[in-house]
Amino acid sequence: MRRSARTVRIGKRSATIALVGILAAMTVGAAVPQSAASAPRASYTEQESRRDGHGTVKRVEVRSKALAGNLEGDSPVRDVSIYLPPGYSSDRHRHYPVLYMLHGFTLTDLSYFGDDANMHIPTIADRTLANHTARDMIIVTPNAMTVYGGSNYSSGATTGDWETFVADELVSYMDSRFRTIRGRDGRGLAGHSMGGYGALRIGMKHPDVFSALYILSSCCISPTSNIPDTAEEIATMEAYTANPGDYPEVPGNIRTAVAAAAAWAPNPEKAPLYFDSPVKDGALQDAVFARMTANRPLAMVDQYISGLRTQAIAFDVGNQDTNIAANLTELDRVLTAYGVRHSFEVYEGNHGNRIPERFETKVLPFFSKELRSAR
């Protein structure tokens, strides 16, 4: 996860991020996967963009039970951007595989679907279909921006249960309202950076939901990721957590560390931040560090090998993305030792400069091969 010089504004528990775009109203029912027949009906409106000869883009709101009551005060109503392939509207009997694509830290769904997006998923998907390099699929990106800059797609009282939201509620919503292939062989999960972490974490824990995973430059998979490790960062973290009211914004040099602590070291007794800091009095706090480490994929992977053996798995990273490349190389070693089928590539590039290209030439063809075809 890249550290950013930008900062996020934070207030009390009721603070929320101002989101871009016109929002529509909708509710979704249960917090566990349901069939289309049993999923609750809900009234909703949605924002839609149609382009002649191209796919359709919808932006909707999903109300989550799993995210309700999170201690950060983030809204449980989440924006979701959806790409429907060109033939979706004309052939009303055809069902499609679904790729759930998770965005990175400080981003939103509009970072992939907005008109000015560097990686504009609708344009890329249309182009691969025109070039016959990928097959028809629905692509879904939920907005995981939070008061601290990103959810880390994890589960806890402070940030809310994002794992359940993605793997259960969002999947149930899509299956109940769109013509999806309703089964693991019709669902894939991918993501970049924080989204790569989310895809790896959620994917390995839910092989019954997702049959294929593609992880792009995943952050946060080793124990030392997003832990303050310089004297300046440690001092800033201690000052901020001791007196958060003195700061109108989370300092940029600890922004990822604050988001990580909120996700992996929640503490409902520590208002107004509601998390434990991994550092105190200039030293690492072993108990907090252990709690955070338990959420790292390199610490978790041994528990989920049997499920991973049933999934198609690919991951890659730029060679200039030094720390993440080292961590993913270790993940490659672990999966190889267990005999888990996967592919791993280190390519020429940094953390983000080739992600649009990789999405077009690697990610979409991968899921076109591994997921069940539209039928």
N, C-alpha and C positions, 0 to 999 in steps of 0.2 A: 504494500500500500504506500503510495507516494505521500510524503508530507507536503502540505500546502501552506503557502504564506498567507492564504486567505483565512479568514476567521468566520466563526458562526456566532450570531447574536443569541444570547440566552437570558431568559428571565426566570420567574419562579416556575412551579410545577405546571402551570397552565400555558407556558410558552410553547409556541409551535412555529414551524418553518413556513414562511409565505411561499406558496407554490405557484408556479407559472401556469397560466392557461385558464380557460373557462371550464369550470367543474360541473359535472352532472350528478344527479342523485340516484343512489341505488343501494339496496341492502342485499346481503347474502346470509343464508341461514346457519346451518350447523358447522361445527368446527372439526368435523371428521368427514372423510370422503364419502360421497353418496352417489348412487346411481342417478341418472337423469330423471327417472320416474319418482324417486323418493326425495329429491332435492326440493327445498321449499321454493315456492313461487314468490316473486317480488316484483313490485313495480319499479321502474327505473327509466331514466332518460340517458342519452349518451351523445357525445360529440362525434361526428363522423365526417370523414373526408374521402370522397371518391374521385378517382382520376381515370379518365377514359382509357381503357386498355391496360390498366394497371391494377394492383391490389387496392383493397379498401383499408383505411386506417380508422379505428375507433379508439376513443379515449373515454373511459368510464370510471366510476367510483365504486369501490367495493368496501362495504362496511364489515369490519372484522371483529368477531368475538374474542379471538386470540390476542389481539392487540389492545382491546379495551382495558382501561384502568392502568395502563403502564405508568410508572412513577415519573417518567420524564415529562409527561403531559402531552405527548405527541398524539395527533388525531388518529383514531382507529379507522377512519375513512380514508382509503388509499386510492390514489390515481393508478390506473392501469392502462397502458397503451397496447393495442392489439392490431396486428397485421393479418388480414385475410387475403389469400391469394386471388388472382384475377377471376377464376372461375367460380368462386364461392357463391356469389349472388345468382348466377345463371343456372347452376346445377344444384338444385335444392335437395337432392338425394345423396350427394356425395359427402363422405366423412373424411376428415383430414388429421394427420399427426400434428402434434403440438410441441413446439420448442419454447421452453421457458428460459428467457435470457435475462440474467441478473446484472445490473449496472454496478459501477464502482463507487468509491467514497467521494463525497461532496457532489455527486451527480444525481439525476432523477431519470425517470422514464423518458423525459423529453430530450435527454442527452443522446438517445438513440432514435427518437421519433420526431423531435422538433424540426422545423423547417431549416434551421441553421446548424443541425447536428453534424459533427465531423464524421461520425459513423451513422449514416441515415439508413436504418434497417429496411424501410419500405423500398427505397431506391435500389439497395443492394439485392434484396430478395427478388424484385422485379427483373433485375439484370441477369441474375443466375437462371431464372426461369426462361428468359429470352434466349440465353446462350446454351441452355440445356445442360448446365453444370450442376443444377440442383433440382429437386422435385418440389411439388406443391406442399406447403405446410403452413400452419398458423403459427405466428410468433408473438409471444406475450412478454411484456416487461412491466413489472410492478414498480411503483415509486417507493424506494426504501430510504429516502432522505428523512433524517430525524433531527432533533434539536442539536445533537452533537455532530451532525454531518453525515451520518450513516448508521444503519442498524446492525451491521455485521451479520445479518440474517441468522441471528442466534435466538436463544430462548431464555428469558429471565424477567423478573418483576420490573426492573428498571426500564428496559427497552421494549418489553412485550415479547410475546411468543411468535417471532417471525418464522421460525421453522414450521410451526403449525399453519400459519397463514399461507406460506408458499406451498407446502406439500399437501395440505388438506383443503383449506378454504378456497384458495385460488383455483386449484385443480377442480374442486367441486363446482365452483362457479362456471368455469369454462365448459365443463362437461354437461352442465345443465342448460346452458344458454347458446351453445354453438355446436356445430356438427363436428365433434371431435371423434377420434378413435379412442374409445373409453377403455383403456387398459394400459399396462406398463409398456407394452410394445409399441404404443402410439405416442409415448411421451419421452422427451429428452430435456435435460437440464444443462445449462451452460452459463458462464459468467466470466467477467474480467476483473482482476484485482480483488477488491472486496467481494465482487460478484463471483469471482473464481473460488474464493474461500467458501461463499455460500453454496455454490454448486457442489463443491467437494464435500462439505459438511452435511448438507441436506441430502445429497445424492447417496452417499455411503450409508446413511441411516434409513433411507427409504427406497431400497431396491424393489419393493413391491409397487412403488408409484412410478419410478423413472427407470427405464431400461438402458439409457445411454447418457454419458456425461462427457462434456468437453470443458476443460479448465484452462483459461487463458491467464497466465502470469498471476497466479493466486497469491495474495498477500497472506500474512498472519498464520502460517502453518507451523512455524517453529516456536519454541518457548520464548525466545527473546524478541520476537516481532512485536512492535508497538509498545515496548517497555522503555521508559526514560532511561537513557544510558550515558548521558553526559552530565557534568556538574550543573550546567545551565538548565537542562531539561528537568533534572531532579529538583532543583531549587524552584523552578517555575511551577512544577506539578504540586509541590508542597505548599507554595504560597497560594495557588489557585484553590486547591481543595480546602485549605484552612479558612479562606475568606472569599468565597466565590462572589459575594455581593459587591466586592470591590472591583469586579471585572465586568464591563458591559459585554465582553465577548470572550470566548475561550481562546487563550493565546495560541497562535499558529504553530509554535514549535512543540506543543503537547496535544494538538487536536486529535491525532490518531490514538494517542495513549489514553485520552479521556474517553473516547468512543469505545475503545477496547475494554477499559475498566467498567464502564457502564454496562456493556454486554456480558462480561464474564465474571465480574465481581460485584453483583448487585447487593445492596444492603438497605432494606426498607426503613431502618432505624437511623440512617444518616442523611437526614434532610439538610439542605435542599437538593443535593446532588444525587443521593441515593446509590452510592457505590463506594467501595473501599479502594483506596489508592495503593498501588503496588510498592510505593516508596514512602518512607517516613524517617525523619532525622538523618537524611542523607544516605539511607541504606535501603536495600531491597527488603520488602516484607515477605518472608518465605511462605507464610500461610496464604496470602493473597496471590502471590506468584503461582503457587500450586493450583489454586482454583482457576486461574486464567489458563495455565498450561493444560488443564484437563479439557479445554475447548479447542486445542490445537490439533489439526488433522494428523500430524506426525505422532501425537500421543494417543489418538483415537483409533487409528487405522487398524491396529491389530484386532480390535473388537468386532470389526465389520468385514473381515476377509470373505466369509462365506457369501455375503450379499454382493460384494464387489466382483466375485467370480462369475456372477450371473449377468453382469452389466458390460456394455461396450464402453471403454474408457480411453480418452485421449487428453493429453495436456501438453502445453508448450510454453516457451518463454524466450525473450530476447537475450542474447549473450551479454548485452550491456546492463541488464537488470541483475546485477551481480548477486545480491543477497537472495533474491527470489529464485534465481537460477540454481544457486547452491541448495536451497531448500527443496525445490522440485526434483533436483538430481537425487537427493536423498529419498524422496518419495518414490522415484523410479526404482531405486535400489531395493526398497522395502517390498514394493509390489512384485518385482522380479523374483526376489527371494521366496515369496509365497506362491509364485507361479500364477499370478493374476494377469490375465491377458490385457494388454494396454499398449498404447504407443506414446512416445515422448520425444519431443523435438526441441533443440536449442537452435534458434535461428538468428540471423544478423539483425539486431534492432535493440531498442530500449524498452521501457515499460509500456509505452503506449503508441509509438509512432507507426507501428504496422498492424494495429488491431483491426482497422476496417478491412485491410487486405486479407488478413488471416480469417476474419469472419466470412468473407466472400469465397476465398479459395480453399479453406480448410473446414471451417465449422459447418456451413450449410451443406457441402458435399458429404461430410461425415454423417450428419443426421439423415440426409437423403438415403444413405446406404443402410444405416442401422435401424431406423424406425420403419414401421409398417407403412406401406404406400397408401396414399389416398385411394378410397374405394367407394 
